[in-house]
Amino acid sequence: DVIGCTERQGDQGQYVLKIRDKGMGIEPSTLDSIFEPHKGRPEHGKTVHQAREFVQTYGGEFTLYSAVGAGTEVQFTIPYVWDKYEFPEQKQESTI
């Protein structure tokens, strides 16, 4: 269960999201391997690996903190890059 979720605008023009839980945490010896798609614990599946790849694809940073018995916190930042994308013009509809 997620016990906390915080979102905010960062100081450097980025979107920041933190998610915390109070689960069993992750052993330090296992922490690095959970980012590898087929070496994480079965209950993690590919989720952590895929989430980090997604965030990094968009120029963001993905950080995971965990302590055994104290839970885990995931934080990621994604820069605002809307000005780099071209959006199709939207038609304005009017009603009479």
C-alpha positions in Angstrom: 0.0 0.0 0.0 1.2 3.5 -0.8 1.3 5.6 2.3 2.4 8.9 0.8 2.5 10.4 -2.6 3.8 14.0 -3.1 4.0 16.0 -6.3 5.4 19.4 -6.8 7.1 21.7 -9.3 10.8 21.7 -8.8 13.1 24.7 -8.7 14.8 23.7 -12.0 11.6 23.6 -14.1 10.8 19.9 -13.5 7.9 17.9 -12.2 8.8 15.9 -9.0 6.9 12.9 -7.7 7.6 10.9 -4.5 6.0 7.7 -3.6 6.5 6.0 -0.2 5.5 2.8 1.5 6.1 1.2 4.8 6.7 -2.3 3.4 9.5 -4.7 4.3 12.1 -2.6 2.4 14.8 -4.0 0.1 18.1 -5.6 1.2 21.1 -3.4 0.3 22.7 -6.3 -1.5 19.7 -6.6 -3.8 19.1 -2.9 -4.4 21.2 -2.5 -7.5 19.9 -5.6 -9.1 16.3 -4.6 -9.0 17.0 -2.2 -11.9 18.0 -5.1 -14.1 14.9 -6.4 -15.9 15.3 -10.1 -15.0 17.2 -10.0 -11.7 14.9 -8.2 -9.4 12.7 -9.9 -6.8 9.7 -11.7 -8.4 7.3 -9.4 -6.6 8.9 -6.3 -8.2 8.6 -7.8 -11.7 9.8 -5.5 -14.4 8.1 -2.5 -12.8 11.1 -0.7 -11.3 13.2 -1.3 -14.4 10.5 0.0 -16.8 9.7 3.0 -14.6 13.4 4.1 -14.5 13.7 3.6 -18.3 10.6 5.7 -18.9 11.8 8.5 -16.7 15.3 8.5 -18.2 13.9 8.5 -21.7 12.3 11.9 -21.0 15.4 13.3 -19.5 14.4 12.8 -15.9 16.1 11.2 -12.8 14.8 8.1 -11.0 16.0 7.6 -7.4 15.0 4.7 -5.1 15.8 4.7 -1.3 15.0 1.7 0.8 15.8 0.3 4.2 15.0 -3.1 5.5 12.0 -2.9 7.9 11.4 0.8 7.1 9.9 0.7 3.6 10.9 2.2 0.3 10.7 5.7 -1.3 10.8 6.3 -5.1 11.4 9.8 -6.4 11.5 10.9 -10.0 11.8 14.2 -11.7 10.8 14.9 -15.3 11.7 18.3 -16.9 9.0 20.4 -18.4 9.7 20.1 -22.1 6.4 21.1 -23.7 8.0 23.8 -25.8 10.1 21.1 -27.6 7.0 19.4 -28.9 4.7 20.5 -31.7 1.0 20.0 -30.9 -1.6 19.9 -33.6 -3.8 23.0 -33.7 -7.1 22.4 -32.1 -10.3 23.6 -33.8 -12.4 25.9 -31.8 -16.0 25.0 -31.7 -18.7 27.6 -31.1 -22.2 27.1 -30.1 -25.0 29.5 -30.8 
